[in-house]
Structure formats: C-alpha cells, structure tokens
Amino acid sequence: MLYWRTGHQMAVRKGDWKLVHTGKNPDEGADELYNLAVDPDERKDLAQQNTAKVKELKNELTAQFDMDA
C-alpha cells in the first residue's frame, strides 16, 4: 500500500486501486476512485459504482492520515 499527502489532497494506492481525496482531512471533501490496471490515465472515476472499495480504501487513508502528526 502507498499513501501520500500534499496540501489538501491525499491518496492511497492498494493493488490496482487508487483513492484520491481532496479536502483538509478524510472526513471533509470529495473522493475519486480509479482502477489503474484498466485506466492508468485516471480518466474514469469509479467512486459511485464501487462504494465498498471506496470505504475500504478510505479506512486505509484515514488510518495513515491519523499517523501524520
């Protein structure tokens, strides 16, 4: 798993999936979800169609964000 944060954008990648979150923290803002195996250019946001995957990766993102101090 990879996690990174710059300014008001953060992301987590796990396997083929990448969750990008824009906001001050994981509880505020918007999520975008991409399957990099089929969409390496991140053109089709799959967040609405894959809410379970968003929730899984959001939990990972929140755990990492909470370790940032």
C-alpha positions, 0 to 999 in steps of 0.5 A, a space after each residue: 500500500 502507498 499513501 501520500 499527502 500534499 496540501 489538501 489532497 491525499 491518496 492511497 494506492 492498494 493493488 490496482 486501486 487508487 483513492 484520491 481525496 481532496 479536502 483538509 482531512 478524510 472526513 471533509 471533501 470529495 473522493 475519486 476512485 480509479 482502477 489503474 490496471 484498466 485506466 492508468 490515465 485516471 480518466 474514469 472515476 469509479 467512486 459511485 459504482 464501487 462504494 465498498 472499495 471506496 470505504 475500504 480504501 478510505 479506512 486505509 487513508 484515514 488510518 495513515 492520515 491519523 499517523 501524520 502528526 
